Amino acid sequence: MTSDKDIEDGVDLETHLNLETAVISWSELVKHFARGAVIRVGNDVDLIAAAIVLAEDDAATLKEWMDRGSVDRASDDDARDWTAREPDFWCVVTAPWVLVQERPEGATEPKPPTIH
């Protein structure tokens, strides 16, 4: 699926989403969690692939990932854990959802600027 914005930008959806990723802390995500918009993506699923599945409304793939617990709405238990640990997340927005994937401790890839 290609949106009008993608056509205007001259990039495909995957490239567009890759360019929109950022690192965000839990304290910055709390407001999105409070409105029920945070989607947790496990490390066994590529964050951009999950964003594409949501953007393209691929219900079958989403159901498969949800059934195995790889993708789901962030829970109260997630919030309690994240509040205690304050991890950083890779983040991408596929409106109205904010998809997050916890960065492993000691991640070696460069950390882009944190969004505010």
Secondary structure by P-SEA (a helix, b strand, c coil): cccaaaaaacccaaaaaaaabbbbccccaaaaaaaccbbbbcccccaaaaaaaaaacaaaaaaaaaaacccccccaaaaaaaaaccccccccccccbbbbbbcccccccccccccc
